[in-house]
Amino acid sequence: MSLLHKDLPQARHCDTMAEVRSHIDALDERITALLVERTHYMSQAARIKQDVTKVHDQERIEFIAARVRRMATELGGQPDVLEAAYRALMDASIAFEHREFARLRQGETV
Ligand SMILES: C=C(O[C@@H]1C=C(C(=O)O)C=C[C@H]1O)C(=O)O
């Protein structure tokens, strides 16, 4: 089913910057909670992957970037903004996954 058919909330009309920022702050609380949840999966990926060369997976990155662009377009959003945000998020996530990969294997000899 297309994303447009889901009952998704729309941005509200605002007359002041205070209103705009209050909506953004409320959304950021929800987005942050979701990103914290997403980041927990990076720790699990670091535990599950057996080879450090698998931490950065360009094919998966391109799949996610294209999928997010498609979803943003279907929702009437800005694919360029979403792709840029996701690429920055994935860069930071991969850096974290590298740190986790090393942390989880500290003290291993092989
Ligand atoms: C979580 C993974 O590890 C990395 C992190 C990704 C992400 O932030 O979504 C995507 C690809 C990987 O380079 C994965 O391989 O799926």
The ligand as an SDF file (V2000), in Angstrom:
LIG
                    3D

 16 16  0  0  0  0  0  0  0  0999 V2000
   23.3790   -1.3450   10.3570 C   0  0  0  0  0  0  0  0  0  0  0  0
   24.1990   -1.6180    9.3470 C   0  0  0  0  0  0  0  0  0  0  0  0
   25.4960   -1.1100    9.3070 O   0  0  0  0  0  0  0  0  0  0  0  0
   25.7780    0.1240    8.6360 C   0  0  0  0  0  0  0  0  0  0  0  0
   24.8190    1.1740    9.0050 C   0  0  0  0  0  0  0  0  0  0  0  0
   23.7610    1.4940    8.1980 C   0  0  0  0  0  0  0  0  0  0  0  0
   22.6380    2.3540    8.6760 C   0  0  0  0  0  0  0  0  0  0  0  0
   22.8800    3.3150    9.4370 O   0  0  0  0  0  0  0  0  0  0  0  0
   21.4780    2.0480    8.3000 O   0  0  0  0  0  0  0  0  0  0  0  0
   23.7040    0.9890    6.8860 C   0  0  0  0  0  0  0  0  0  0  0  0
   24.6840    0.2240    6.3780 C   0  0  0  0  0  0  0  0  0  0  0  0
   25.8840   -0.1800    7.1430 C   0  0  0  0  0  0  0  0  0  0  0  0
   27.0340    0.4070    6.5730 O   0  0  0  0  0  0  0  0  0  0  0  0
   23.8250   -2.5130    8.2500 C   0  0  0  0  0  0  0  0  0  0  0  0
   24.7380   -3.0830    7.5950 O   0  0  0  0  0  0  0  0  0  0  0  0
   22.6270   -2.6920    8.0040 O   0  0  0  0  0  0  0  0  0  0  0  0
  1  2  2  0
  2  3  1  0
  2 14  1  0
  3  4  1  0
  4  5  1  0
  4 12  1  0
  5  6  2  0
  6  7  1  0
  6 10  1  0
  7  8  2  0
  7  9  1  0
 10 11  2  0
 11 12  1  0
 12 13  1  0
 14 15  2  0
 14 16  1  0
M  END
$$$$
